[in-house]
Amino acid sequence: MAPGQRIKVDRMPAEQGSTVELAPVLVIADGEQVTLGKPAVEGAKVIAEVIGHEKGDKVLVYKYKSKVRYRRKKGHRQLYTELAIKEIITA
């Protein structure tokens, strides 16, 4: 992730336009230097703004067994929250 980038994450209970803090941060890379956490980087966090909530594309699941008239069709749409990365804080 980089500041200004937009990402989709699973639905979060946050209002549109609010800011959220994403922690723990596992890895920080700035081009040349890579910082690995054990298991997380101490004091690091990502500040993001909630752009909106949306649904993903429909995924169809079809179950079928031959000769026994067994057919099941089920659909699923995953709920997402779109975030815009504002700042990455390293300690």
VENWOHU-V461613 format. One record per pair of residues at least 24 apart in sequence whose C-alpha atoms are under 8 Angstrom apart, sorted by sequence separation. I is the first residue (numbers start at 1). J is the second residue. D is the distance in whole Angstrom. If there is no record, write none. Layout:
# VENWOHU-V461613
<<I/J/D> <I/J/D>>
This chain:
# VENWOHU-V461613
<<21/45/7> <22/46/5> <55/79/5> <56/80/7> <21/46/6> <22/47/6> <54/79/6> <55/80/6> <21/47/5> <22/48/8> <53/79/7> <54/80/5> <20/47/6> <21/48/6> <53/80/6> <54/81/6> <19/47/7> <20/48/5> <53/81/4> <54/82/8> <19/48/6> <20/49/6> <52/81/6> <53/82/6> <19/49/4> <20/50/7> <51/81/8> <52/82/5> <18/49/6> <19/50/6> <50/81/7> <51/82/5> <52/83/7> <17/49/6> <18/50/6> <50/82/6> <51/83/5> <17/50/5> <50/83/5> <51/84/7> <16/50/5> <17/51/6> <49/83/6> <50/84/7> <15/50/7> <16/51/6> <17/52/8> <48/83/6> <49/84/5> <14/50/7> <16/52/5> <48/84/5> <49/85/7> <16/53/8> <48/85/4> <49/86/7> <47/85/6> <48/86/5> <46/85/7> <47/86/6> <48/87/7> <46/86/8> <47/87/5> <46/87/6> <47/88/6> <11/53/7> <46/88/5> <47/89/8> <45/88/6> <46/89/6> <44/88/8> <45/89/5> <44/89/5> <45/90/7> <43/89/8> <44/90/5> <43/90/6> <44/91/6> <43/91/5> <42/91/7> <10/78/8> <11/79/5> <12/80/8> <10/79/6> <11/80/4> <12/81/6> <10/80/5> <11/81/5> <9/80/6> <10/81/6> <8/80/6> <9/81/5> <8/81/6> <9/82/6> <8/82/5> <9/83/8> <7/82/6> <8/83/6> <6/82/7> <7/83/5> <6/83/6> <7/84/7> <6/84/4> <7/85/8> <5/84/6> <6/85/6> <4/84/6> <5/85/6> <3/84/8> <4/85/5> <3/85/5> <4/86/6> <2/85/7> <3/86/5> <1/85/8> <3/87/6> <2/87/8> <3/88/7> <2/88/8>>
